[in-house]
Amino acid sequence: MISCAGIQVSDVIEEIERAGKPVITSNQALLWHCLRTLGLADRPTGFGSLLAGNFDKGTYLP
């Protein structure tokens, strides 16, 4: 969990996850929550497993 809106990590989220560590940033979590609250099934690519939908209800696979 990277909890700071002032840290630019969007460019390295997927690189960190390739090392076997899931990444959740506060901005990423906010966007995920907004998309799901609005009922939008959009899954932006290039921003890690959270926004790719890997943690949506019923889809989590460790």
N, C-alpha and C positions, 0 to 999 in steps of 0.2 A: 504494500500500500504506500503510494507516494502522495502525501497529503499536502499539497501546496500548489496553488494556481500560478505561482510565479516561476515554477521550474518547467522548462521546456523539455519534455520527454517523449513527445509524440513520435519523434524521428527514431527513437531507440527502443520503443516498447517491444516490437517484434524481435529485435535482436536479443533483448533480455529474456524474452520467453523462449527463444531457441536454446538458451542455456538451461532450460528446465524450471524456470521460475515464473509463475503467473504474475502478471502486473495489473494492478488496479490503481489508477490515479483519481484524484478527486474530480477533475474536469471530465474524465472519461466516465466515471460513475454518474455524474450529473446528466451527461448527455444520454447515457443508457436509460436512466430513470425517466427522463423527459420523453424519449422515443416510446418506451413501453407504456407510460401513463397516457400518452396521446393515442395509443393503440396502433402505432406505426411499426411495421415489421422490418423497417430498414436495418441493414447490417453493414455499416461502413467498413470498407476493407483497409488494411494497413495500419490499424490502431489497436491491435492485440485481440486476444481471445474473448474479452468481455464484450466488445462491440461487434465481434464476429458472430455473437449469439450463443457462444458456448456455455453461458450461464443463465440463459433464459429458462423459465419454468419448464421442467420436464426434459431439458436437453443436456444437462450437465453430465459429462463423462470424464472422470478423473484420469 
